[in-house]
Amino acid sequence: MTLRLSHCDVFLAVIGPDWAGQFNTGRRIDNPEDWVRIEIEAALKQDLRVIPVLIDHARMSSKADLPPSLVPLVRRNAVRVDQEQDFHHHVDRLIRGIEFHLGRVPSAAPTQDRPREAEARPAVPQPPPPLPDRERSNSIGMTLVRIEPGSFQMGTTKEQIDQLRRLFPNSQRDWFDEQPQHPVKITRPFFLGTHPVTQGQYQAIMGSTPSLFKGSDDLPVEYVSWLDAVNFCNKMSEKDKQTPFYRINGTFVADVGGNGYRLPSEAEWEYACRAGSATLFPFGDDAGKLGEHAWYYRNSQSETHHVGQKSSNAWGLYDLLCNSDVSRRGGAGVKDAARRGAG
């Protein structure tokens, strides 16, 4: 086996939740005689280019959950491959990551089909799509992706607002808060979580979850206040031995500019959500496709659902539009507060 590995340019370590013991079916990862573990250990020992490939919604284990011989996996850039509707998109990203490791020019990202009327719109500057080398995992298994600087039109046009009001006549949202649309420039790169903070991740840091909808660690945390989210960021920073971004004194919060986790600004969040698009939705103007990208009042049964089940946007981010309609019942944590840690 050592001889075979020596001829490998890149080693793909395919990891599923059963192997990592995330479904309470036993941890094969703890068995020193498990052949998958043996091969990964050998690849790491030879300092090969190892890319963990996460399938079946597996999470990257933290250092504390890994045997010492597998701890270097945490520092590798894991790639998630959804074997359902996002399969081809994820495999394209994996291929570009392999090309990067081999020193080749990454192939162009596949373009999304857009309605013909969108072609007349001016091009919007956008950063290149995220590659696996721009992803990182932290100590509790969060995957964060680097978002490059760029410019975009923030907000919504009057025509788009009129269309949204026709599509969602019973919405309580004040769409006019999105006006006027104006140019915004993101000047520095930042890292953003690929999906909303889960209940398992929140509980690992805070010790409990305030969520109404329970039953799985992979459900998004909700009913989290802004102050709760700020506290989560600081505690996450301390766990990862980084300088907290916030100074907290009771309900008073000040930015001190540490290198730890922080909440994204409204402009950063919208920039990442749009992912270079200028259409009504990040995936285009066709509202009929909304159910492919979000859980909302028409398909969620008024409950949250496991993160990452719907299609991602062009930059590999999930559940940016919504995960259920709990925000209408006070669950600000899903959409506004602890949605993502940006560092």
C-alpha positions in Angstrom: 0.0 0.0 0.0 2.9 2.4 0.8 4.2 1.8 -2.7 0.9 2.6 -4.3 0.4 5.8 -2.2 3.9 7.0 -3.3 2.6 7.3 -6.8 -0.4 9.4 -5.8 -0.4 13.1 -6.6 -3.6 13.8 -4.6 -5.2 11.5 -2.0 -9.0 11.8 -1.6 -10.1 10.7 1.8 -13.9 9.9 1.5 -15.5 10.3 4.9 -19.1 9.4 5.7 -21.0 9.9 9.0 -21.1 6.2 9.8 -17.3 5.9 9.6 -16.9 9.0 11.9 -19.6 7.7 14.3 -21.9 10.7 13.8 -25.1 8.6 13.6 -24.4 6.7 16.9 -23.5 3.5 14.9 -20.0 3.1 16.4 -16.9 4.9 15.5 -14.8 3.0 13.0 -12.5 6.0 13.1 -11.3 4.7 16.6 -10.3 1.3 15.3 -6.6 1.3 14.5 -7.1 -1.8 12.2 -9.8 -0.1 10.1 -8.5 -0.1 6.5 -9.8 3.4 5.7 -8.0 4.8 8.8 -4.8 2.9 7.9 -4.8 4.4 4.4 -5.4 7.9 5.6 -2.7 7.6 8.3 -0.3 6.4 5.6 -1.1 9.3 3.3 -0.7 11.8 6.1 2.6 10.2 7.2 3.9 10.5 3.6 2.8 14.2 3.6 0.7 13.7 0.5 -1.9 16.2 -0.7 -4.8 14.9 1.3 -8.3 16.3 0.6 -11.1 15.1 2.9 -14.3 14.5 0.9 -17.4 14.7 3.2 -20.4 12.7 1.9 -23.9 12.0 3.2 -23.8 15.3 5.2 -20.8 14.1 7.3 -19.1 16.8 9.4 -15.4 17.3 9.7 -14.4 16.1 13.2 -12.7 18.4 15.6 -9.2 17.7 16.9 -10.6 16.5 20.2 -12.7 13.9 18.4 -9.8 12.5 16.3 -7.2 9.9 17.1 -3.7 11.7 17.3 -2.6 10.1 14.0 -5.6 11.7 12.2 -5.5 15.2 13.8 -3.7 16.7 10.7 -6.9 16.1 8.7 -8.4 19.1 10.5 -5.8 21.4 8.8 -6.7 20.0 5.4 -9.3 21.7 3.2 -12.4 19.5 3.4 -14.8 19.4 0.4 -18.4 18.6 0.8 -20.0 16.5 -1.9 -23.8 16.3 -1.9 -24.8 13.1 -3.8 -28.2 14.5 -4.7 -29.1 17.6 -6.7 -25.8 19.5 -6.0 -23.6 16.5 -7.0 -22.3 17.9 -10.2 -21.6 21.3 -8.8 -19.7 19.9 -5.9 -17.7 17.5 -8.1 -16.7 20.5 -10.3 -15.4 22.3 -7.2 -13.5 19.2 -6.2 -11.9 18.9 -9.6 -10.8 22.5 -9.5 -9.3 21.9 -6.1 -7.3 18.9 -7.4 -6.2 21.0 -10.4 -5.0 23.7 -8.0 -3.0 21.2 -5.9 -1.4 19.9 -9.1 -0.4 23.4 -10.1 -2.7 23.7 -13.0 -4.9 26.6 -13.9 -8.3 25.9 -12.4 -11.1 25.3 -14.9 -13.8 27.9 -15.2 -16.8 27.5 -12.9 -20.0 26.4 -14.6 -22.3 29.3 -15.3 -25.9 29.3 -14.1 -28.7 29.5 -16.6 -30.5 32.9 -16.4 -33.7 34.2 -18.0 -33.1 35.9 -21.3 -34.3 39.2 -19.9 -31.4 39.3 -17.4 -28.8 39.3 -20.2 -29.5 43.0 -20.8 -28.4 44.0 -17.3 -24.9 45.4 -16.8 -22.3 42.9 -15.6 -21.7 42.9 -11.9 -18.1 42.5 -10.8 -17.6 39.4 -8.7 -14.8 37.4 -7.2 -13.9 34.0 -8.5 -15.9 31.1 -7.1 -14.5 29.6 -3.9 -12.0 26.8 -4.4 -11.3 24.1 -1.8 -7.9 25.7 -1.0 -9.9 28.7 0.3 -12.0 26.6 2.7 -11.1 25.9 6.3 -12.6 23.9 9.2 -12.5 24.9 12.8 -12.3 23.0 16.1 -16.1 22.2 16.2 -16.4 21.1 12.5 -17.6 24.4 11.0 -16.6 24.8 7.4 -15.8 28.4 6.4 -15.1 29.7 2.9 -13.1 32.7 1.9 -15.1 35.4 0.2 -13.0 37.7 -2.0 -13.4 41.5 -2.2 -15.6 42.9 -4.9 -18.4 45.3 -5.8 -22.2 44.9 -6.0 -25.5 46.7 -6.1 -26.9 46.5 -2.5 -30.7 46.6 -2.1 -33.6 46.1 -4.4 -35.0 48.1 -7.3 -38.6 49.3 -7.2 -39.5 46.9 -10.0 -38.1 44.0 -8.0 -40.0 45.1 -4.9 -43.3 45.2 -6.9 -42.6 41.7 -8.1 -41.9 40.5 -4.6 -45.1 42.0 -3.3 -47.0 40.2 -6.0 -45.3 36.9 -5.3 -45.7 37.1 -1.5 -48.9 39.2 -0.9 -49.2 38.1 2.7 -45.7 38.8 3.8 -45.3 41.1 6.8 -41.9 42.3 5.6 -41.5 45.9 4.6 -39.8 45.5 1.2 -39.2 49.2 1.0 -36.4 48.9 3.6 -34.4 47.5 0.7 -34.3 50.9 -1.1 -32.6 52.8 -2.5 -30.4 50.3 -4.3 -26.8 51.6 -4.2 -23.3 50.5 -5.1 -21.2 48.9 -2.3 -17.5 47.8 -2.4 -16.2 45.1 -0.2 -12.6 45.9 0.2 -11.2 43.0 2.3 -11.7 39.3 2.1 -13.5 37.5 4.9 -14.4 33.9 5.9 -18.0 32.9 6.1 -19.7 29.7 7.3 -21.0 27.5 4.5 -24.3 27.1 6.3 -26.2 28.5 9.4 -24.8 27.7 12.8 -26.3 24.4 13.9 -27.7 23.4 17.2 -24.8 21.0 17.7 -22.2 23.7 17.1 -24.0 26.2 19.3 -24.4 23.7 22.1 -20.7 22.7 21.9 -19.7 26.3 22.6 -22.6 27.6 24.8 -23.6 24.4 26.6 -27.2 24.5 25.6 -29.5 25.6 22.8 -32.5 27.9 23.0 -34.1 26.4 19.8 -37.8 25.6 19.6 -37.3 22.9 17.0 -35.1 20.1 18.3 -34.3 16.5 17.5 -31.0 16.8 15.6 -27.6 18.5 16.0 -27.8 19.4 12.3 -30.9 21.7 12.7 -30.1 25.4 12.6 -30.1 27.2 15.9 -32.9 29.7 16.3 -34.4 32.0 18.9 -30.9 33.4 19.4 -30.6 37.1 20.2 -28.0 39.4 18.7 -26.2 39.5 22.1 -26.3 35.7 22.3 -24.7 35.6 18.8 -21.9 38.0 19.9 -21.2 35.9 23.0 -21.1 32.8 20.8 -18.5 34.5 18.5 -16.3 35.5 21.5 -16.4 32.0 23.1 -15.7 30.4 19.7 -12.7 32.7 19.4 -11.4 31.7 22.8 -11.8 28.0 22.0 -9.8 28.4 18.8 -7.2 30.5 20.7 -7.9 33.7 18.8 -8.4 37.2 20.1 -12.1 38.0 20.6 -13.5 40.5 18.2 -15.9 42.0 20.8 -15.6 43.5 24.3 -18.8 42.7 26.2 -19.9 44.4 29.4 -23.4 43.4 30.3 -25.5 44.5 27.3 -22.8 46.9 26.1 -20.8 45.6 23.1 -17.8 47.3 21.5 -15.8 46.1 18.5 -12.1 45.8 19.5 -10.9 44.4 16.2 -9.5 41.1 17.4 -8.7 38.4 14.9 -11.4 36.1 16.2 -15.0 35.4 15.0 -17.5 38.1 14.3 -20.9 38.5 12.7 -20.9 39.6 9.1 -22.1 43.1 8.3 -25.3 43.5 6.4 -23.4 44.4 3.3 -21.1 41.4 3.6 -24.1 39.1 4.1 -26.0 40.4 1.1 -22.8 40.3 -1.0 -22.2 36.7 -0.1 -25.9 35.8 -0.6 -26.0 37.3 -4.1 -22.8 35.5 -5.1 -22.3 37.8 -8.1 -25.9 37.8 -9.2 -28.0 40.8 -10.0 -31.3 38.9 -10.4 -34.3 38.8 -8.1 -32.9 35.7 -6.3 -29.3 34.5 -6.3 -30.3 31.7 -8.6 -32.2 33.9 -11.1 -35.6 35.5 -11.5 -37.8 32.4 -11.6 -39.7 32.2 -8.3 -40.8 28.8 -9.2 -37.3 27.5 -8.4 -37.4 29.0 -4.8 -38.3 25.6 -3.3 -35.0 24.2 -4.7 -33.0 26.7 -2.8 -34.9 27.5 0.5 -37.3 26.1 3.1 -40.0 28.7 3.4 -43.7 28.8 4.3 -44.8 26.9 1.3 -42.6 23.8 1.8 -41.3 23.9 5.4 -44.4 22.9 7.3 -43.4 25.8 9.6 -40.4 23.8 10.9 -36.7 24.1 10.5 -34.8 21.4 8.5 -31.3 20.0 8.5 -28.8 22.6 7.1 -27.4 22.1 3.6 -30.3 20.1 2.2 -31.2 22.7 -0.5 -29.0 23.9 -3.4 -26.1 26.1 -2.6 -25.6 29.5 -4.3 -22.7 30.0 -6.8 -20.2 30.4 -4.0 -21.1 27.2 -2.2 -23.2 28.8 0.6 -26.4 27.1 1.8 -29.7 28.3 3.4 -29.0 32.0 2.8 -32.5 32.7 1.7 -34.3 30.9 4.5 -34.7 27.7 6.5 -38.4 27.7 7.5 -40.4 30.7 8.4 -39.5 30.7 12.2 -38.2 34.3 11.9 -41.9 35.4 11.7 -42.3 33.9 15.2 -39.4 35.4 16.8 -36.5 33.2 15.7 -34.1 36.0 14.8 -31.2 33.7 15.2 -31.7 31.8 12.0 -31.6 34.8 9.7 -30.2 37.8 11.5 -28.1 37.0 14.6 -26.0 33.9 14.8 -26.4 33.0 11.1 -22.6 32.9 10.4 -19.3 33.6 12.1 -17.0 35.7 9.9 -13.4 36.0 10.7 
